[in-house]
């Protein structure tokens, strides 16, 4: 059949009208409901603790996000070839991301030593971490898909370089709920002086119900913004206000089924009321011993801010919070394009003590076995020089570490090439990493599903990535 141009435009316009109408009628929700109906996927809208798919090794996660891209060959992956061939060109060339790059190999300006029974190499920038290497599981063979910070962070947290997918913490909160109904399932502890690049995008729920996005807690001033009324109220007035608001919201919600933002708001009002009773005591550090505060570096202005966030993270998982995300200082503090030694020493001095204290403290309290601690940036750095003393971004290789939660302690997994440029042995992708974390929490990443846009999405985007848990990282890979 042939169409005139006028007929084709008319038909095309009608088609566009259908798309617009579907969106106005809640197209995404309609598609999601249809997909759910045909697949028997449960849709959750609360924070109640849920059953795992199989016995879990861990029940909580603390994610230490090292925003900026820590340099693997200056922290955990020394390369003698960089010293031997210093100043010579990389034989195959490297991906250039920014100007002022030279294809000249740059040796690390930092000294390395082997530590622990596992013989892990750690640079002088991390004197505290060097004392706990036998409790850590190092993955030297990570790789990712983009060299920009925001895209790299999106990938690290969601398995896609673009925004629009839920982050790992939202997925896990959705799948498991939380053990403490008086606190959020997913808490974010950021630097009180500002956000890292991406801001709240780094703890977004995307198409999951809004209840599962990260909730910011502050380490300066009131720990939770707007939790308490600005002026004192007579006894019972706050409860009466909430009851009346609940009545209005319930009526509003009845006319608008499936509105996750509204449903989350209703849940959050009730959660806020419960948090008024429990949160202040959980976040009050005054009861911690002087020894504990000193261990986290709270007595030193350089380490106090990050140490406070790490200590709060311990208290939160101790109180039943499912997922805690801790970021470093604002911007990209691990991003060293011009002074790898000076910049590395500065951010490491701020964060090394707190992260190490967290592992020691969890272990001493018997919490490390049931808590996964993950230390990772969005990518690594190039082996060649930028601006003479710095390194550019590198998506082809980076190192991260895990502790606790059934990850094998004292393990050094994977290898990079002779220059630290590419992961070459036992390569681990970000989706594989997320699948592995899910497994340790008792979740089959393929069965954690949410209908969106006519398909069933998963935390590892498994239908696209083919992700699988990395059993070699685990103490009991059954």
C-alpha positions as CSV (number, residue, x, y, z in Angstrom):
1,X,0.0,0.0,0.0
2,X,1.3,3.5,-0.9
3,X,0.7,6.7,1.1
4,X,0.8,10.3,0.0
5,X,3.0,12.6,2.0
6,X,-0.1,14.2,3.5
7,X,-1.5,10.9,4.6
8,X,1.9,9.9,6.0
9,X,2.1,13.1,8.1
10,X,-1.4,12.6,9.3
11,X,-0.8,9.0,10.3
12,X,2.5,10.0,12.0
13,X,0.9,12.8,13.8
14,X,-1.8,10.5,15.1
15,X,0.9,8.1,16.3
16,X,2.7,10.9,18.2
17,X,-0.7,11.9,19.7
18,X,-1.1,8.3,20.9
19,X,2.3,8.5,22.6
20,X,1.5,11.8,24.2
21,X,-1.9,10.5,25.4
22,X,-0.3,7.4,26.9
23,X,2.1,9.6,28.8
24,X,-0.6,11.9,30.1
25,X,-2.6,8.8,31.2
26,X,0.5,7.6,33.1
27,X,2.0,5.5,30.4
28,X,5.0,4.3,32.3
29,X,2.8,3.2,35.2
30,X,0.4,1.5,32.8
31,X,3.2,-0.4,31.1
32,X,4.7,-1.3,34.5
33,X,1.4,-2.6,35.8
34,X,0.9,-4.7,32.7
35,X,4.4,-6.1,32.9
36,X,3.9,-6.9,36.6
37,X,0.5,-8.5,35.9
38,X,2.0,-10.9,33.3
39,X,5.1,-11.8,35.4
40,X,3.7,-12.0,38.9
41,X,6.4,-9.6,40.1
42,X,5.5,-8.2,43.5
43,X,5.5,-4.4,43.8
44,X,6.5,-3.2,47.2
45,X,5.6,0.1,48.8
46,X,6.8,-0.1,52.4
47,X,10.0,-0.7,54.4
48,X,9.0,-3.9,56.1
49,X,11.8,-6.5,56.3
50,X,11.4,-9.0,53.5
51,X,12.6,-12.6,52.9
52,X,15.8,-13.2,51.0
53,X,16.0,-15.6,48.1
54,X,18.4,-17.8,49.9
55,X,20.4,-17.6,53.2
56,X,22.3,-14.3,53.4
57,X,25.9,-13.8,54.4
58,X,25.3,-10.2,55.2
59,X,22.4,-8.0,56.2
60,X,23.7,-4.4,55.7
61,X,26.0,-2.4,53.4
62,X,28.3,0.6,54.0
63,X,29.4,2.1,50.7
64,X,32.4,4.4,50.9
65,X,32.3,6.4,47.7
66,X,35.7,7.8,46.8
67,X,34.6,10.3,44.3
68,X,37.2,11.5,41.8
69,X,38.9,8.4,40.6
70,X,41.6,7.1,43.0
71,X,44.8,6.1,41.2
72,X,45.4,2.4,41.4
73,X,49.1,2.5,40.6
74,X,49.7,5.0,43.4
75,X,47.7,3.2,46.1
76,X,47.3,-0.5,45.6
77,X,48.8,-1.7,42.3
78,X,52.5,-0.7,42.0
79,X,54.1,-1.1,38.6
80,X,57.9,-1.4,38.4
81,X,57.8,-1.0,34.7
82,X,56.7,2.6,35.2
83,X,59.9,3.3,37.0
84,X,62.1,1.3,34.7
85,X,60.7,3.0,31.6
86,X,59.9,6.4,33.1
87,X,59.5,9.1,30.5
88,X,59.3,6.7,27.6
89,X,56.1,6.4,25.6
90,X,53.5,3.8,26.3
91,X,54.1,1.2,23.6
92,X,50.5,1.1,22.4
93,X,49.3,4.5,23.4
94,X,46.4,5.2,25.8
95,X,42.9,6.7,25.7
96,X,43.3,10.5,26.0
97,X,40.5,12.2,27.9
98,X,41.7,15.7,28.5
99,X,44.3,18.1,27.0
100,X,47.9,18.4,28.4
101,X,48.4,14.6,28.2
102,X,51.7,13.2,27.1
103,X,52.2,9.6,26.1
104,X,55.1,9.3,28.6
105,X,55.0,6.8,31.4
106,X,54.9,8.3,34.9
107,X,56.4,6.4,37.8
108,X,54.5,6.6,41.1
109,X,56.0,9.3,43.4
110,X,54.8,7.3,46.4
111,X,56.7,4.5,48.0
112,X,55.1,1.0,48.5
113,X,55.6,-1.8,51.0
114,X,54.0,-5.2,51.4
115,X,51.8,-5.6,54.5
116,X,50.0,-8.4,56.4
117,X,50.1,-12.1,55.9
118,X,48.5,-11.6,52.4
119,X,51.5,-9.5,51.3
120,X,49.3,-6.7,49.9
121,X,51.1,-3.7,48.4
122,X,50.0,-0.4,49.9
123,X,51.5,3.0,49.3
124,X,52.7,5.4,51.9
125,X,49.6,7.5,51.3
126,X,47.5,5.0,53.3
127,X,49.4,4.2,56.6
128,X,46.2,3.3,58.4
129,X,44.7,1.0,55.7
130,X,48.0,-0.9,55.6
131,X,47.3,-2.2,59.1
132,X,44.1,-4.0,58.1
133,X,44.9,-5.5,54.7
134,X,44.3,-9.0,56.1
135,X,40.7,-8.0,56.7
136,X,40.2,-6.6,53.2
137,X,39.3,-8.2,49.8
138,X,41.1,-6.3,47.0
139,X,39.9,-6.4,43.4
140,X,42.6,-5.1,41.2
141,X,40.9,-5.9,37.9
142,X,37.8,-3.6,37.9
143,X,36.9,-1.9,34.7
144,X,34.0,0.5,33.7
145,X,32.5,2.2,30.7
146,X,33.2,5.9,30.8
147,X,36.0,8.4,31.6
148,X,33.8,11.3,32.8
149,X,33.1,11.7,36.5
150,X,29.3,11.8,36.5
151,X,28.9,9.1,34.0
152,X,31.5,7.0,35.9
153,X,29.7,7.5,39.2
154,X,26.3,6.7,37.5
155,X,27.9,3.5,36.2
156,X,29.4,2.5,39.6
157,X,26.0,2.9,41.3
158,X,23.5,2.0,38.6
159,X,25.2,-0.1,35.9
160,X,24.4,2.6,33.3
161,X,26.4,5.8,32.5
162,X,23.3,8.0,32.1
163,X,20.8,9.0,34.9
164,X,17.4,7.3,35.1
165,X,18.2,4.0,36.8
166,X,18.0,3.4,40.6
167,X,21.2,3.3,42.5
168,X,22.4,0.2,44.3
169,X,21.2,1.4,47.7
170,X,17.7,2.0,46.4
171,X,17.5,-1.4,44.8
172,X,18.7,-3.2,48.0
173,X,16.3,-1.1,50.2
174,X,13.4,-2.0,47.8
175,X,14.3,-5.7,47.8
176,X,14.9,-6.2,51.5
177,X,13.2,-3.3,53.4
178,X,14.8,-2.6,56.7
179,X,15.1,-4.1,60.2
180,X,14.3,-0.9,62.0
181,X,11.0,0.7,61.1
182,X,11.9,3.8,63.0
183,X,14.8,4.7,60.6
184,X,15.1,4.9,56.8
185,X,16.3,1.8,55.0
186,X,18.9,3.9,53.0
187,X,20.8,6.8,54.6
188,X,23.3,9.1,52.9
189,X,26.1,10.8,54.9
190,X,27.7,13.5,52.8
191,X,30.1,16.3,53.6
192,X,28.2,19.1,55.3
193,X,30.2,21.6,53.2
194,X,28.6,20.5,49.9
195,X,27.8,17.8,47.4
196,X,30.0,15.8,45.1
197,X,29.4,16.0,41.4
198,X,26.0,14.7,40.6
199,X,24.5,15.7,43.9
200,X,21.3,13.8,44.8
201,X,21.5,11.9,41.6
202,X,23.9,9.6,43.4
203,X,21.2,8.3,45.7
204,X,18.1,8.5,43.4
205,X,15.3,6.0,43.3
206,X,14.6,6.7,39.6
207,X,11.5,4.6,38.7
208,X,11.4,2.7,42.0
209,X,8.9,4.1,44.5
210,X,10.2,7.3,46.0
211,X,10.3,5.7,49.4
212,X,13.5,3.9,48.5
213,X,15.7,6.9,47.6
214,X,18.5,7.8,50.0
215,X,17.7,10.0,53.0
216,X,20.3,12.6,53.8
217,X,21.5,12.8,57.4
218,X,23.7,15.7,58.4
219,X,26.8,15.5,60.6
220,X,26.6,19.2,61.4
221,X,23.8,20.9,63.3
222,X,20.5,19.0,63.4
223,X,21.2,15.5,62.1
224,X,17.9,15.3,60.2
225,X,16.5,18.4,58.5
226,X,13.0,19.5,59.4
227,X,12.4,16.5,61.6
228,X,11.3,18.5,64.7
229,X,8.7,21.4,64.7
230,X,10.3,24.9,64.6
231,X,8.4,25.8,67.7
232,X,7.3,23.6,70.7
233,X,3.8,22.3,70.5
234,X,1.3,21.3,73.3
235,X,1.3,17.6,74.2
236,X,-0.5,15.5,71.5
237,X,-0.6,18.4,69.0
238,X,2.0,16.8,66.7
239,X,0.2,13.5,66.7
240,X,-3.1,15.2,65.9
241,X,-1.6,17.1,63.1
242,X,-0.1,13.9,61.6
243,X,-3.4,12.0,62.0
244,X,-5.3,14.8,60.2
245,X,-2.7,15.0,57.4
246,X,-2.9,11.2,57.1
247,X,-6.7,11.5,56.5
248,X,-6.2,14.1,53.8
249,X,-3.4,12.2,52.1
250,X,-5.4,8.9,52.2
251,X,-8.3,10.6,50.5
252,X,-6.0,12.1,47.9
253,X,-4.2,8.8,47.3
254,X,-7.5,6.9,46.8
255,X,-8.2,9.1,43.8
256,X,-4.7,8.7,42.4
257,X,-3.6,5.0,42.7
258,X,0.0,4.2,41.8
259,X,1.4,7.7,42.6
260,X,4.6,6.6,44.3
261,X,5.6,10.1,45.2
262,X,2.4,10.6,47.2
263,X,2.6,7.1,48.7
264,X,6.2,7.8,49.7
265,X,5.2,11.1,51.3
266,X,2.5,9.4,53.4
267,X,5.0,6.7,54.5
268,X,7.6,9.4,55.2
269,X,5.3,11.4,57.4
270,X,4.8,8.4,59.6
271,X,8.5,7.5,59.4
272,X,9.4,11.0,60.5
273,X,7.1,10.7,63.5
274,X,8.8,7.5,64.6
275,X,12.2,8.9,63.8
276,X,11.6,11.8,66.3
277,X,11.8,9.2,69.0
278,X,14.7,7.1,67.9
279,X,17.0,9.0,65.5
280,X,18.4,11.6,67.9
281,X,19.8,8.8,70.2
282,X,21.2,6.8,67.3
283,X,23.0,9.9,65.9
284,X,24.2,11.3,69.2
285,X,27.9,10.6,69.4
286,X,28.3,11.9,73.0
287,X,28.0,8.4,74.4
288,X,31.0,7.1,72.4
289,X,34.1,6.6,74.4
290,X,37.1,9.0,74.1
291,X,39.1,6.0,72.7
292,X,36.6,5.4,70.0
293,X,36.4,9.0,69.0
294,X,40.2,9.2,68.8
295,X,40.3,6.0,66.7
296,X,38.0,7.6,64.1
297,X,40.1,10.8,64.2
298,X,37.5,13.1,65.7
299,X,40.2,14.9,67.7
300,X,41.9,16.1,64.5
301,X,40.3,18.8,62.2
302,X,41.8,17.1,59.1
303,X,40.1,13.7,59.8
304,X,37.1,14.7,62.0
305,X,34.5,15.3,59.3
306,X,35.0,12.0,57.4
307,X,35.7,10.1,60.7
308,X,32.4,11.4,62.1
309,X,30.5,10.1,59.0
310,X,32.2,6.7,59.3
311,X,31.3,6.5,63.0
312,X,27.7,7.5,62.2
313,X,27.6,4.7,59.6
314,X,28.6,2.1,62.2
315,X,25.9,3.4,64.6
316,X,23.3,3.3,61.8
317,X,23.9,-0.3,60.7
318,X,24.2,-1.3,64.4
319,X,20.6,0.1,64.7
320,X,19.2,-1.9,61.7
321,X,19.7,0.5,58.8
322,X,20.1,-1.6,55.6
323,X,22.3,0.7,53.4
324,X,24.5,3.6,54.4
325,X,26.4,5.7,51.7
326,X,29.3,7.9,52.7
327,X,30.9,10.3,50.3
328,X,34.2,12.2,50.7
329,X,34.6,16.0,50.5
330,X,32.7,18.0,47.9
331,X,33.6,17.8,44.2
332,X,36.1,15.2,43.0
333,X,38.9,15.1,45.7
334,X,40.6,12.0,44.3
335,X,40.9,13.8,40.9
336,X,44.6,14.5,40.4
337,X,45.4,15.9,37.0
338,X,48.4,18.0,38.0
339,X,49.9,16.9,41.4
340,X,49.4,13.2,42.1
341,X,51.6,13.2,45.2
342,X,50.2,16.4,46.8
343,X,46.6,15.7,46.0
344,X,46.8,12.0,46.9
345,X,48.3,12.8,50.3
346,X,45.7,15.4,51.1
347,X,42.6,13.3,50.5
348,X,44.1,10.2,51.9
349,X,45.0,12.0,55.1
350,X,41.3,13.0,55.4
351,X,39.8,9.6,54.8
352,X,42.3,6.8,55.6
353,X,41.9,6.9,59.4
354,X,38.1,7.0,59.4
355,X,37.7,4.1,56.9
356,X,40.2,2.0,58.8
357,X,38.6,2.7,62.1
358,X,35.3,1.6,60.7
359,X,36.6,-1.8,59.8
360,X,38.3,-2.2,63.2
361,X,35.2,-1.0,65.1
362,X,32.8,-3.3,63.2
363,X,35.1,-6.2,63.7
364,X,35.5,-5.6,67.5
365,X,31.7,-5.4,67.9
366,X,31.0,-8.5,65.9
367,X,29.3,-6.6,63.1
368,X,31.8,-7.1,60.3
369,X,30.7,-10.6,59.4
370,X,27.1,-9.3,58.7
371,X,28.1,-5.9,57.1
372,X,29.6,-5.4,53.7
373,X,31.9,-2.4,53.5
374,X,32.8,-1.3,50.0
375,X,35.5,1.3,49.2
376,X,35.5,2.4,45.5
377,X,35.8,5.3,43.1
378,X,34.3,5.6,39.7
379,X,37.4,4.7,37.7
380,X,41.2,4.7,37.9
381,X,44.0,6.8,36.4
382,X,46.3,6.5,33.4
383,X,50.0,5.3,33.7
384,X,51.1,8.3,31.6
385,X,51.6,11.9,32.6
386,X,49.4,14.9,32.5
387,X,50.7,18.3,33.2
388,X,54.0,16.7,34.2
389,X,53.0,15.4,37.6
390,X,49.4,14.3,37.3
391,X,47.3,11.5,35.7
392,X,44.2,11.6,33.6
393,X,41.1,9.4,33.9
394,X,41.1,5.7,33.0
395,X,38.0,3.5,32.6
396,X,40.1,0.4,31.7
397,X,41.4,-0.4,35.2
398,X,40.8,0.5,38.9
399,X,41.1,-1.1,42.3
400,X,38.4,-1.3,44.9
401,X,38.2,-3.2,48.2
402,X,35.5,-5.0,50.2
403,X,35.5,-6.0,53.9
404,X,33.1,-8.3,55.8
405,X,29.9,-9.8,54.6
406,X,31.4,-13.1,53.5
407,X,34.0,-11.5,51.2
408,X,37.3,-13.4,51.4
409,X,39.7,-11.5,53.8
410,X,43.3,-11.0,52.7
411,X,42.5,-11.7,49.0
412,X,44.2,-10.0,46.1
413,X,42.0,-10.7,43.1
414,X,42.8,-10.0,39.5
415,X,45.6,-8.3,37.7
416,X,46.3,-5.3,35.4
417,X,48.9,-5.2,32.7
418,X,52.6,-4.2,33.3
419,X,51.7,-0.5,33.2
420,X,48.4,-0.7,35.2
421,X,46.5,0.6,32.2
422,X,44.1,-2.3,31.6
423,X,42.6,-5.1,33.6
424,X,43.8,-8.3,32.0
425,X,43.3,-11.2,34.5
426,X,40.0,-12.1,36.2
427,X,38.4,-8.9,35.0
428,X,35.4,-7.7,37.0
429,X,32.8,-5.4,35.6
430,X,30.6,-3.1,37.6
431,X,27.4,-5.2,36.9
432,X,29.3,-8.3,38.1
433,X,30.3,-6.4,41.3
434,X,26.7,-5.4,42.0
435,X,25.5,-9.0,41.3
436,X,28.1,-10.2,43.9
437,X,26.9,-7.7,46.6
438,X,23.3,-8.8,46.0
439,X,24.3,-12.4,46.4
440,X,25.9,-11.8,49.8
441,X,22.7,-10.2,50.9
442,X,20.7,-13.3,50.0
443,X,19.4,-11.8,46.7
444,X,19.5,-13.3,43.2
445,X,20.2,-10.2,41.2
446,X,18.1,-11.7,38.3
447,X,15.1,-12.1,40.6
448,X,15.2,-8.6,42.0
449,X,12.9,-7.1,39.4
450,X,10.8,-4.0,38.8
451,X,8.6,-3.4,35.8
452,X,9.4,-0.3,33.9
453,X,8.8,0.8,30.3
454,X,7.5,-2.6,29.3
455,X,10.4,-4.7,30.6
456,X,11.5,-6.1,33.9
457,X,14.5,-4.2,35.2
458,X,17.1,-5.6,37.6
459,X,19.9,-4.0,39.7
460,X,22.6,-5.4,37.5
461,X,20.7,-4.8,34.2
462,X,21.3,-8.5,33.6
463,X,19.5,-8.8,30.3
464,X,21.9,-6.3,28.8
465,X,25.1,-7.0,30.8
466,X,24.9,-10.7,31.4
467,X,26.3,-10.0,34.9
468,X,27.2,-12.9,37.2
469,X,28.4,-12.9,40.9
470,X,32.2,-13.3,41.1
471,X,32.4,-16.4,43.3
472,X,36.2,-16.1,43.6
473,X,35.8,-13.1,45.9
474,X,33.8,-15.1,48.5
475,X,34.7,-17.1,51.5
476,X,31.8,-19.6,51.0
477,X,30.9,-19.5,47.3
478,X,28.2,-22.2,47.5
